[in-house]
Amino acid sequence: MTPDTPLIEALGKRDAQAIQKAFGFNTVADMLAHIPRRYLDVGELTAVRDLPLGEDVTVAARVIHAHQRRMHRRKGFLLEIEVESEQDGGLMPMTFFNGYLAAQQLTPGTRAVFSGKVTAYKGALQLSHPEYTLLGEDQEAEAKPFPIYPLKGKIGQIRVRTLQAKLLERIDPETFTDPIPTPLRTHHRLPDRVSALRAIHQPENLQAAYRARQRFVFQEALVLQTFLADRKAALAGQTAVPRPKRTGGLLEAFDAALPFMLTPGQVEVGEQIASDLARSHPMNRLVQGDVGSGKTLVALRAMLQVVDAGGQAAFMAPTEVLAQQHAAALRSMLGELARAGELGAPETATRVELLTGSLKTAQKRETLLAAASGQAGIVVGTHALISDHVQFAELGLVVVDEQHRFGVEQRDKLRDGAGARPHMLVMTATPIPRTVAMTVFGDVDVSTLKGLPAGRAEVKTFVVPLALPVWKERIFTLIRDEVAQGHQAYVVVPRITASEDQHHNEPAGSPGQPGSAGQPSSAAATVAPEEGMLPLEVQAQENHTQRTPLETMYEVLAGHPALKDVRIGVLHGGMDPADKAQAMDDFENHRSDVLLATTVIEVGVDVPNATVMAIIDADAFGISQLHQLRGRIGRGNLPGTCLLVTNLEHQHPSVERLETVASTTDGFALAEEDVKLRREGDILGQSQSGGKSTLNLLRVMRDADVIQAAREDAHGIVAPGWRAAHPELARLVAELEDSESAAYLQRS
């Protein structure tokens, strides 16, 4: 059999259909790629009569009796079974707490290998909640590790192990071409593909299984890094119009008028970008900087360099609120230099135009004309920038803010529709650990903007347990006290209405029904899982209490005696764009004191007068998102206080995550923790899409050294003709290019 042999031919119709239904596998290669998630290390089998108290043992036995009984003092049941040892015929009791699966599987007559610690109960030795793996009727209980596979549907461990063994007996090793070149296998001391498949499915010992697993970890890393290296080489072969610095131009005038010094980080990253823009191939750079590090200023200086060189810049923001804020901020920073065409404007001046879907027809027509004629040096917008009727006279630079909010097709359309390929600058306020940057953005030049502008105030963060009433009242008195001093506050909730699913959150800028700045909309926005939220199943497992909706929180705030005269504004993604703009304008100009909002304020919102943020149900959010939200306060010289409000008990594991956020404002340290907490596949964005994860075995934090080695090897492989020289590696890279993961990887 070859890797491409259909399972129906290899296993027969009944088994093939069952496997296809449960896992979606169609070929021999698909099935053999289903790797055990762990192993039951049985070691030496122990006779029941020789059980040592307090030690770990492994027993091969047959179930004799099984019954359930309810526990009196807490919910659930005990499954109590008695087994007969196959070593010496001795009898032994075992108990399982709430063992729903065990109750279905461990019925009288069932054979299994049990592994656990020997305990004593009422004078008898027993195993309490042991691990176990089922044995077929004729299967020997060998002292070898038992593979434990991820399961779906009605397919059990025994059936998967039996089918894998059947395939391994019949495969033709000559047809299983190895994607890892022989010199690399030798250099890294890795087994070949077929040997590794046999060892991972039928290991003689745990060391053999580990070596085989590491081989496939390296294979994943090599495929991924070859994909990125090939993409980077392709981009380097493209041409772009050089946009070098010009003396006496707009950028020099802007720098001369700045009332402050650039930070060393802004200078360093600015020089990297300036050098890229002066080259004849497209810049493809990601600028990552912590909250408040001054990325917008860095982007503006890059845009001015391009305008000086005869080009235009498009600044793409993820929401209308952010686009409006960025346009206003750019005009404010430029001052008179943004008044081209007006009486008395400097000769070097340009124009900053805003293009969003909610603009009135006349305004939109004027902006489109300014972009097409070249009068607008900078055009700020949302996805409206990529519509077919938007034309630029000479688009030289595309700046994408918070790039994780856009699909790759949107960015490609903007860039590809520009005639000559423009330079690309991507900005993110979500700090990216080195290993993640190397894994996900391996085809991009990454700049890290370090340090904060002078004068930024400290933000203190506290975890607020609602189980303590005194803390609950402190939220309202703190807001009242800050408002009394002329300051403002944010109150953030995870969802809009009570009718929404409690484990869903609002996507920034999602369409919905009209609301108003003075009261919450009664209609829910279109709801989707928010990036940065905990995975849905994790939330379900943690059995969180009902999430507080915005409409309920509004009633609480409006009715609380401490906030009697406080003006409350509302902002969420379900509101009409004009209402959202009005709510934001009211808060910016201090016509409202408290802004009750969803995560639509997560990025880009800049109100230096805001000093307090209370994040309700903070345990619903991930570490990075909490850090982004917290970044909305302390943006001026006023110190800030962030309250992470939770209904959870102090001992709950999610509270530890909140304590981590409260312990530091270092976004890069938090990003490292965030990656450690994420589930399999989340690094490449697959948990939201439901697609097949690209990272089946590779872990970016744990396997940093493997990724680095694979990256170096991949750059040595990628050269003219590499696909013909390494056909199996090229095939896997092509699969990655065609997969859903590629859309995420191509963030650049």
N, C-alpha and C positions, 0 to 999 in steps of 0.2 A: 504493500500500500504506500502511496505517496501522500505528502501533506494535503494535496488537493482532492484526495479521494473522498467522495460524498459519504457521510455517515450511514446513509441508508444502504450503501453497498458494503461498508465496513462492519456495521453492527446489525443490520437487518431492519426491517420497516418499523417494528414495534419499539425497539430501543431508540432508534434514530428519531422517530417522531416524538417520543417522550423527552429526549434531550433537547430537541429543537424547541419544543413548547416551553420547557423550563428555562433554558439558558439562551436560546437563539443560535446555537451552534449548528453548522451545516457540514463542516469538513473535519477530517482527521486532525488537521493543524489547529482548528478552533478548539476541539475537545482537549487535545494535549496541552493547550495553552491555559487550560483551567487548572491553576496551580493551587495546591493546598495552602490554606491560610495559616495553619499551624500543624504541629504533630503531637500525638500522645506518646510520650517517651515511656514505654512500658518497662524498660530495663529487664531485670531478672524477675520472672514470675514467682510469686510467694505462695506457699501452701497455707491454708487457713489455720491449721494447727500451730504454725510457727509465727503467727503475726506478732510483731514487736510494737508495743504501745508507744504512741507518739511519733512513729516514723512513717515515711511515705512508702507505700507498697503498691504492687500491681497484682491483681487477681483475675484469672480467667475462670468464669463461672457461668452456671445456667440458673435463670430465675425459677424458683420453686413456688413462692407465694408473692402476691402483691395486693395491697389494699390502701385506701386513702382514709384519713380521718381529719376532721376540722380542728384547727387550733382554737383554744378557748379565749386566749387573751389578746389575740390580734387576728386580722383578716388572713384568709388563705387556708392552706391545708398541708398536711404532711403525707408524702408517699412513703410507705414502709414496705420494703421488699426483703425477702430472704433468698439467698443464693446458695448453690452447692458448688464447691470448688472442683474444678476439673483436675487439680493436682492431687488432692488427697481425699475428696469426697466430704470435706468438712463443711458445716453450715455456718452462715454468717449473715447478720442483719445489716441493712443499709437504709438510710433515710434521705429523702430529698424534700427541701422546703419549696412549696409552690412549684413542684416539678411537673408542669403541664406536659412538656414534651416527653419527659421520662415516663409519665403515666401512660402515654400512648405507646411508647416503644418497649418498655420493660414489662412485658406481660409474661405470665408463666410459660416456660419452655424456651424463652429467648436466651441466646448465648451472647456474652459480651465480655470485654476486658475492662475491668474497673481499676481506676487509679486514684489514690487519695491518702489522707493521713489517718492512721488508726487511732480511734478515740474509745473511751469507755462510757457506757451509759447503763445505769442500773446493774452494774457488775458484769456486763457483757461487752466484749470488744465489737466495734462496728466501724463502718466507713460512713461519714456524714457528708452528703452532697458530693460524692466522688465524680470525677470525670469518667466518661466511659465511651467506648466505641463498640458498635455491634459487630458480631461475627456471623458469617453465613453458617449454615448447618454443617458444611464439610470443611470450613476454613480453619486452618491451624492457628492457634494462639502463639505466635512466635515472639521472641524477645527482641523485636524490632520496632522502630517508631511507626505508629499508625498515622497515615495522613488524614487530616481533618479538612474537608473541602467546604467552601461556601456553598450553601444549598438554596435551591428555589423550588417552588411547586411541590410535587409529591415524590421527587427523586431523593432517595436516602443515601447515606454514606456508603453502605455496602454495595449498592448498585453502581455508584460512581467509581469506587475502587475497582470493582469487577470489570467494568467497561474500559477503564483506563488500562488495566492489565491486559485485556483482550487486544486493544490497539497496539500496545507496546510489543506484544508477541509477534504481530503481523506486519509491522512497518518495514519498509526497505530503507536502511540507513543511507544508501547511496543517493536517494532522492531528497533527503533532508539537508539541503544546502545550508551552510552556516553563514549567517549575516556578519559574524565577527571574523575579520580576516585572520588567517592562521598566524601571521607574525604578532598580531595583537593578543591572540589567545595565548601564545607562548610567552610573550612578555608579561602578561598579567596572570599567568598560571591558571588559566580557566579551562574547564572541560569542554569538549566539543558539544554540539547541539544535542545529538542523540544520547550520548552518555549522561548529559545533564538532565534530559527528560526522564531517563530511567531512574536516575538517582533522586529526582525530586518527587516522583510518584511512588517509587518502591525503594526507599533508602535502606541501606544496611545498618546505618547508624545516623545520629543527628548531625555529625560532622559532615558526612557525605551529602545530606540534605541541605546543609548550610552552604557548602561549596557550590552546589548546583543552583541554589537560589541566588547566590552572589553573581553567578554567571549571567543569569537572566536580568538581574538588576543592572549589570554593566551593559547588557544588550539594549535595554530600554534607554539608558543614558546615551549610548552611542547613536541610536536611531534618532533620538531627540536632538542631540547636538549636531549630527550630520544634517538634519533638516534645517537647523538654524544657520549653520555654517554655509550651506548651499544657498540659502535665501540671502544671506549677507553678501556672498560673492556675486549673486545676481544683481543686487541693488548697487553694488560698487561698479558694476559694468554699465550702469545707466548714466545718462548725462543730464546735467542741470545747468541753468544759467548762473555763473558765478555772481555773487552779490557782495563784493568786498566793501570794507569801510571807506567812506569818502570824507576828506577833510572839508571843514567849513559847512557841513550839512546839518540835517535835522538832528541826528544823534548827538553831535557835538553841542548844538544849541541846547538840547534837552539836558545833557550832563552838566553843562555850565549853570543851568538854572536850578539844579537840584539843591534843596536846602539842607541836605545831609550827605554824609559820606556813604558810599556803597560798602556793604560788609565784605570782608575778604572772600567769603564764599561766593557772593554775587559777582565779584571781580573775576575770580577763577573760572566759574561756570560761563560767565559772559565772554571770556577770552576763548574758551573751547568752542562756543557757538559761533563767535565771529570768525574763527579759523575755518570751521565747517562751511559757513555760508560763502566763503571766498573761493571754495573749490568748485570744480566743474562736474562733480557727481553729487547726487542729492544727499543732503544731510538727513540722517535718520537717528535723532537723539532723543532720549528720555531724560527729563530733568525731574528728579525726585527730591523733595524737600519737605521737612516737617511742617506742621501747621504754623503759619505766620513767618516763614523763613524768607519771604520776599520773592516768590516765583513770578508773580505778575510783573514786577518791575524788570526782572531778567527777560521775560518774554517781550515786553514792550521795547526794550533796547534792541532786541533782535529784529523786531518788526520795523523799527526806525532805520536800522542798517539796510534792510531790504528796500524800504521806500527811498532812501538816499540813492540806492543803486538802480532806480527806475522800476522797481517792482511793487507789488501790492501784497498785503498780508490778510489772511482770513483767520479769525479767532473763533474757534468753535467751542461753545459751552453746552453742557448737557441739558439745561433747563432755561426757560424764558426768564425766570427770576435772576438766574446767574448771568445770562447774557446781558440783561438790562444793567445789572450791577457792574459787570466788567466794562461795558461801554461807558457808563458814568464815571467809573474809576479811571479809565484811560484818558477820557477827556479832562478830568480833574488834574491828573498828573501832568498832562501836556499843556494845560492852560491855553495861552494864546497860540501855541504851536499846533493846536487842533482846529484853528479857525481859518483854514485856507479858503480864499474866496470872499472873506469878509473884510470890511473896511478897516484898515490899520493893522491887519494881520501880518506877522513876519513873512518875509519872502520864502523862507524854508518850510512854512507851515503845511500841514496836511489836513485831511478830514477823517474823522472816526464816525462810521455809520453803523446803525443797528438794523439787523434784518431778522425778524421773527415772524412766526405764522399769524400772530394776532394783530400785526400792524394794519392800519387802515389802508385802503387801496392807493390813495394818493401818496401816503408816506412810503409805501412799498415801492411804488413806481419811481419815486425820487431816489430811493436807495439803490434800486437796480440800475438806474441810469448812471449814478455816481460810480458804481462798481464797474459797469461796462465801459465807461468813458475814461476810467483811470483817475477821476477826480478824488475818489475815496482811496486814501492810502491804506486804511485799515477798515475792514468790515467785520463786525462782531455779530454772531448769530447762533442759532441752534441748528437743528437738522434742516431748517429752511434754506440754509446755505447750499445744500446739495441738490436742491430741486433743479430740474432740467432748464428752467428759464433763467437761472442765475448765471451770468457771464462776467468774467473778469477781463480787464484789458490786458493785464500781465501778472498773473498770480505767481508770486515768487516764494511765498512761505505760508505754510499751514500750521497754525498753533492749535493743538487739541488739549483742552483743559479737562482734567479728570477723565482720562481716556477710557477707563473701565465702563463708562456709561454709554459708550457708542459701540454699535456693531461694526465689524471690520468692513462690511460692504459700504457703510456710510462714509467711513474715512477714505476708502479706496475710491469711491465715486467722486469725492471732492478733489482728491489728489489727481486721479486719472483724467478727470474732465477739465484739467487746467491747461491743456496744450503741452508745452514743455513741462517736464516733471518738476514740481516745486520742491523746495526743501520742507522737511517735516520736523516739527518740534512738539513733543508730547510732554505734558506736565502732569504730575500726580502728587497729591499731598499725602498719599498713603505710603509711608516708608516701606521700602522693599528690602528684605534681608539679602545679603550678598548672594547666597545660594539660590534664592528665588530669582533674582535678577539674572543670574548666570543660566538658570534653567529656562525661564519663560521669555526673557528678553535677550537671549544669547546672540541674536542678530542685530541688536541695537546698541549704539554707544550710550552708556548710562553715565549721567553726571549727578553727583550728590551735592545738593546745596546745604552746606553746614552753617550753623550759627543763626542767631536771630538778630533783627535790627535793634539798635540801641534804644532803650526806653521802654521795652516791652515789660509789662508787669507780671508778677507771679500769679499763677492760678493754683489754688488749693482744692483738692478733691476729697470728698468724704462719702463713705457708704452709709446710706440712711435706711436702717431696718424699720419698716412700718409696724413691726410687731411691738415696738416701743413707742407708746403714744406721745411721749415728750419730743421725740424726733419728728414725728408727723407735724406737730404744731410748729416746730422750729422752721420747717420749710416756708410756711406762710409768714412768720414773723421776720425771717431773713429777707424775703422778697419785699415786705412792707418797709423794712428799715432802709433797704437800698433805694427803693423808689422815693422814700422821704428825703433822701440825700440827692435826689435829682438823677439817679441812675436808672437803668432798665434791666429787665430780666427775660430769659427764655424759659418756657416750660415745654418739654418735649414728650410726646406720647408715641407709642408704637403703631397705633392704628386710628382710623377716623371714626368709625361707627361700631356699635355693639354687634351689628349684624355680620360684620366681617369675620372670617375665620380667625380664631385667636392666634394662630401661628403664622399669619401673613402680615406683611407690612406694606406700606404704600411706596410705590416706586416714585422717585423724584420726578415731578412734572407729569404725572400720569393724567390722562384725560378723564374728565368726569363732569358732574353737574355743577352749576354755578353755586357759589357760596358767597359770603360777604366778609369783609374785614372785621365786622363787629360781632358776628355770631357764627357758630359752626354750621357748615352746610349739612342739611339733613340727608343728602344723597351720598352714598359711598362712591369713592373713586374706583376706577378699575384697579383691582388689587393683584399684585404679584409678589413673590418672595423678594425681599430687599437684599441686595448684595451686602454682606457684612453681618446679616442676621444669622443666628445659629441655625444649623440644619434642622429641617422640620421634624425629623424623627427624633433628634436629640431633645428638642423641646418637648415632644410628646413623652419621651421616656422620663424626662424630669418632672412631668406632671405639674407643670406650672399652674398657678392660679389664673383666673380670667384676666386678660390684659385690659388695662384701662383705656377706653376709647376717648377720642378727643371731645366728643359731645358730652360725655360724663364729666371729664375734667373741667370743661368750660363751666358747667353748673357748679362744681365744687369751688372753683376760683371766684366766680361771680357771686356766690352766696356766702363766702367766708367773711366774718366780721373784720378780720385784720386787713382785708383787701377792699374795704367798702368803697373807697373813692379812687381805686386804681383802675386805669383805663386798659382794657384787655383787647388785644387784636388776635386774629386767628389766621393761620396760613397752613394750607395743605394742598396736596396735588390734585384734589378733586375739584378745586375752585376754578372758575373762569379765569383765563390769563389776566384780564384787566383787573379783576378783584385781587388776584395774587399780587400784581404790581402795586395796587393801591395799599394793600396790607403791609407790604414791605416798605413802601414810601412813607406810610404813617409811622412805622417803627423807626426808620432811619431819621426822620425829622421830629421824633419825640412827640408825635401826636397820640401814641399809645405807649404805655409803660411796660406792659408784659405782652410778649408774643407767645401765644399758645400754638405750637406747631408740631408737625410730624417731621420726618427726616428730610423733608424738602430743604431744610436749612443746613444740611450736613456739610456742604462745601461752599466756599466762596462768599458767603454772607459776611459783611464787614460792618459792624456797628460798634465803634470803640467805646461808646457809652454804656454798653451792656456789661454788667459785672456779675450776674448770677445766672446759673443754668441749673434747673432741676430736671433730670431725666427720669421720667416715671417708668416703672417696670424695666429698669436698666438691664436686668438679667436677660431680657429678650434680645439684646444686641451683642455683637461680637466685640472683641477688644479694639480692633482698628476703627470700627464705626463709632464707638464711644469716644475714642481719642479725637476723631474728626469733629464730632458734635461739640466736645469740650473746647475745641479750637475756635469756636465762635465768640468766646469771652476772653478777656485779657488781651485784646487787640490794640489797646492804647496804653496809656500810662496808669490806668486804674487797675488795681489788683482784682482778681476774680475768684469766685467760689463755685465749684461744680458739685452738685449733690446727685449721687447715684442711688436712686430710690428703689427699694425692692421689698416685696412681700415675703421673700424667702427667709427661712431660718438661717442663723449664722453658720450652722454646720453644713449647709447645702453646698455641694461642689461648685455651683455657679457663683456663689458669693466669693469664692477664692479668685475667680476671674475679675470680679469687680474690685477686690482688694488689690489685684495686680495693677489695674488702671489707676487706682487711687494712689499707689505707691510711687509713681513716676510720671513725668511729663515728657520723657524721652520716647519719641515716636518710634525710633529704630529698635530700642529695647522691647517695646510693646509689640512691634511687628514680628520679632523673633518668637515671642510667646504666642502670638496669634497663629503663626504657622504651625507651632507644635501642637496646638489644640485642634487644628482643622482635621476633618476626616479625609480618608483616602480619596484622592482625585480632586480635592477642592482647589489645589494650587493651580490647576489648569481649567478651573471654572466649570467642571463637569457636574458638580452636585446640583447646580441650578438647572442644567439643561436636561438632566436625565440620560445623557449620552454615555457611551462607554468611556471610562476614564483612560487617558493616555498613561497615567502613572499607576500601573497595576502593582508594581513592587517597589519602584523607586520612591525614596522619601528625600525631599530636598534638604531638610535639616540634617538628617542622619547620614545621608550619602553624599555629603559635600565633596569629599575627596574623590569619590567615584565620578561625580559629575565633572570635576575639574580635569581628571585624567581623560575622560571621554571627550571633553571639549578639545583638549590638545590633540587627541587622536583624530577627531573629526576634521579639524583644520588641516591635518596632514593628509587625510583621505581626499577631501574636496579639491579637485583640480580638473582641468579639461579631460573628459572621458572617464570620470570616476564611476559613473553609473554602469558602463559596460564592464569595467574591471571588477565591480562588486555588485552583481545583479540582485542577490537576495537582500542585501542592505538597501539597495536602490528601491526594491519592491516595497520594503517596510516604510521607507521614507515617503514613497508615493502614497501609501495607505494613510500615513499621517497627514500628508498634504490634503487628502480628500476627506479627512474626518472632520467632525465638528470641532475637535480640539484645535485644528489649524486656525479656525476663525478666532479663537481666543489667543493663540500664540502670535498671530499676526497683528497684535495690538499696535505695532509700530506703523 
